[in-house]
């Protein structure tokens, strides 16, 4: 294998590693996901709830808060 061929293969492998690294940390995610990640207010729903949706959302928020509290208590022990 010549040095030139080796260099080309090395560069190709480096580029593949960079691209896969970017996608694994979210840089290859969809535009909407990136927008929500960096500007959460742009993804907030404004408007009325559908029937039963508000109760569901409130219960889901309570469950998530309770789970977060349990994790926090476990981590401080």
Beta strands, then each sheet from edge to edge (+ up, - down):
end
